[in-house]
Amino acid sequence: MPCTNTSSLPAVVALPAISADGATAEVLLQLPAGEIEHVIYWLPALGVSARQYLPLAQALAEQGVAVAIHEWRGLGSSNRRAGRRDDWGYRQLLVDDLPAGMAALRKRLPQAARCWLGGHSLGSQLAPLYASLHPREVRGLLVIAGGAPYWRCFPQGGAFWLAFALAPWLARVVGHLPGRRIGFGGNEARGLIADWARSGRTGRYAAAGMQEDFEQRLGQLALPLLALRMHDDWLVPAPSLAWLLGKMPHNRVTQQVVTSADLDGTPADHFSWMKTPAPLASRVARWLASVSMAGSSADA
């Protein structure tokens, strides 16, 4: 069922995505009112449903950018819920769900055969991982309020290391991580938390059940990348973003810091920017235009 927007933009369309293992979810597609300048496939943060990014998608659509918002397995429109009988990790997200969502987008928009891939928090990590597996499908990367969770990147490093050790244990005991109860993420699958916590403890990316060397693959990426770091984001301090970007030395990186003043007084922290996304959408649109113009000049 399409959702109704409050602006002059076209209604949001829910595209059905069916994964190889039968998991289903809806990709929310926001089109601009006029010509499509760019297409972004957007990956949410841990425990955040696709619908919560509609304001961002609408702000980008006002700039001529079409945005497709992925729905993580276990949230919102997904037909799966984490529990003892239903578990998954990075492998299912990268191998089953993201290809299904991308296919649903391309069926609706053939020009999305090679699109921009962006994300927030966990999404900003899985976007480069997916791009490293499918570099020809991705024009460039967008990182908003994202970075690596490596414990050494945080002033409270010891507490973070302990959390990364305890979270998988708690998920195994309960059958899933009770994020709603403890105030972190949603109710998350055991395998997902194990993969996430491993990267937090070691600083390296891996996925249970996958043989790929992600560290090597990330090092081979050569894409334009825009990173917008929130000035007041204690969950992603500057070293966290630097650790993530350092894994991709060949990317052409543009970094910008967003302050509360840039957001009309809204705190520039991990989640508050989602309430006033228009200033960020303008930055993204300007960067997309500049990268595209530079690419056209290079081709000429």
N, C-alpha and C positions, 0 to 999 in steps of 0.2 A: 504494500500500500504506500503511495506517495505521501510525503509529509507536506504540510502547508507552510510556506514562508510568510513572513510579515512584510517583506519588501517587494519590489517589482521584479525580483529575480524569478526564474522558473522554479516550480516546486521541486523539492528534493525527491529523487527517485531511489527506491530501494532495489538494488540489483541482487538477485539470489546467487550465492556462491556455494557450490557443492564440492567438498573435498574428496580425495580419493578414498578415504576411509568412511565416507558417509556423513561426516560432520557438515552441518549447514550453518550459514549466517548470511546477513545482508550487508552488502557494501553500499554505503550512502553516497550518492552522487549529486553534487551541487554544480549545475552548469551556470555560466554567466548569461546575461540577457542577450548579449551580442556575440560577436565572433570570439572563438576560443583562442587565446594567445598561447596558453600553456596548459598542461595537465599534470596535476600532482596526485600521487597516491600516498595517503597519509596513514601513519601507524601510531596508535594511541599509547599512552603511558600504561604501566601496570595497574590493573583494576579499574581503568577508566573506559566507559562505553563509547561507542562511535558517536552517539547523539550529542555527547558533551562537546564535541568539536564542531558542531554545526555553525556556531557564531564565527569561528575562524574560517570555515569553508565559505560562508556567505560574504565575509569581508574580502576574501581572496577573489571570489566570483565578481564582486564589484570592480575588481581590477582586471577582469578579463581572464581569470584563471579558473579552470575547471578543477574541482577537488573531489576525489573519491576517498572516503574514509573507511578503513578496514575495521572489522569487528573482531576482537580477539576471541578465540575459543574460550567458552565458559562465561562470557558476558553478554548482556543485552540480547540481541536477536539470535545468538548462538543456540543451537539445540543441545549443547553439552553443558554440564555443570560438574565442577571438580568434586571428587569424592573417592571413596575407597574403590569403587567399581569403574571409575572413569578418571584416567590419569593421562597426562601428556607433558611434553617438554619442548625445547627449542626445535627438535627434529620435526615434530608434527606441524609447528607453526611455520617453519621455513620450507618444508618439503611438501606439505599437504595444503595448508590453509592459504598462505600467501599466493602460491601459483593459482589456486582456485579463484581468489579474489581478483587477481590481475586478469585472469581469463574472462571473468564476468565484466570487468571494465572494458577490455578490448572488444568484446562482443557488442557493447553499446557504443564505444568510441574507438573505431579502428585507428585513429591518429594517436592513441595511447600505446601503440606498440612499443614505443620508447618514451617513457615518461619520467618526470622528476619524482624522486622517492624521498619522503620526509617523515620525521617522527619526533615525538616528545618523550623524554625520559627513556623507558625501556624501548619505545619505538625508535628512538634515535640510535640505539645500539643494534637492533635487529634490522634496521634499514641498511646499514653498511654490510652486515652479514649476508643479507639477501643479495645485495648488489655484488658482493664478492663471488657469489655462486652464479649470478646471471648478469655480468657486466654489460652485455650488449642490450639489455632491456632498460637500462637506467641512463638518463641523460645527465643526472647530477643528484646531489644529496642535500637535504635540508635538515639541520639539527636545531631544534628549539628547546631550551631548558633541558639539555641532554648532555650526558657524559658517561664515562665508565665508572662502575661502582667500586673500584679497587680500594680496599680499606686504607692503604697508605696515602691516598689522595685527600684524606679528611683530617681535620684537626682532632676530631674525636676518634682517631683510627682504631684504638683498642676496643672501644665500644662497638664500632662497626664490624670488626673481625668477629667479636663474640656473637653479634646478631647473625652474621653469615654462617656461623657454626651452629647456632641454635635453630634457625628457621627451618632447615631441612629436617632436623630431628622432630620439631613440633609438627611439621607437615606429615611425617611418617606416623606419629602417634595418633593424630586426629584423623588422618586420612586425606587431609588437604590443609593448606595454611589458612587458618581462620582470620583472614585479613580484616574483614568487617568488624570482628570482635576486638582485635588488637590495634586497630587504627592504622593499618598499613596495607595498601592495595585492596583487592577484593578477596573472595575465597579462591585461592590459587592452587593449581594442581601440584602434586608432590614433585613430579619430574621438572616442571617449569621452575619451581623454587630451587631444586637441586642444581640446575644449570645456571641459574642467576647467581646463586650463592657461591658456586665454584668460581665464577668470574670475579666476584667480590673478594674472595680469599686469595686467588692466585694472580689476578690482573690479566688473565688470558681467557680467550673465548674458545669454548668447545661445546658440543652438543652430544649428549648420550645417544648412542646408536648411529652416529655419523662419524666417518673416518676422515673427513676433510680437515685439513690444517687451516683453520680460519686465520690464524696469525699470518701465515704465509700469503693466503689469498687477499687479506686486507692490505698487505704490503704491496700487492700488485695493482691495486686500484689506481686509476688516474682519471679522476672526475672532478668537475667543479663542485665545491661544497661551501654552503653558507651556514655558519654557526652563530646563533643568537643566544648569548648567555645572559640570564637574569642576574642583575647586580646583587639582589638580596636572597639568592637561592642557596641555602645552606646544604641542600641535598645534592647540588652540583656546583661545588666551588671550582675556581679556575683550574686547579691541578687535575680535577676529574675530567673536565673537557679536554685539557691538554693531553691526558693519557689516552683518551679515545682517538683524538686527532693524530697523535704520534704513531699510531698503528698504521696510518695511511699517508706515508711521507710523500707520495707522488700526487696526491690530490691537490688541486688548486684551491686553497682555502681562503675564504673571507670570514673574519671574525668580527663580531660587533657585540658590545655590551649594552643591554637595555636597562635603563633606570626607571625609577618611579616617575620622574618628570616626563619621560618619554611616553608613559602610560596614563597621563593626565591625573597623576596622584595615586593610581592603583599600585599597591606594592609589587615590585619586580621580583617576585619569588616563584617557586616551582609551579604553582597552579593559578595564582591570582590573575596572571596575564590573560588567561582564557576568558575572563569577563570583559576585557577591553582589547580584543585582538586586532582592531583596525590599524593601529600604528605598526604592528608587526607585519600585517598583510601588505602594507605599503612598502616596507623595507624588502620583503620577499619579492614583490612584483618588480621593484626597481632593480634588484639583483638579477632576477630572471631576464629582464630586458637587457641589462648590461652584458651578461654572459652570452646571450643569444646574439647580440650585436657583435661582440668580440669574435664569436665563432663564425659569423657571416663574413667579417672582414678577413679572417684567416683563410676562409675558403675561396675568397675572391682572387 
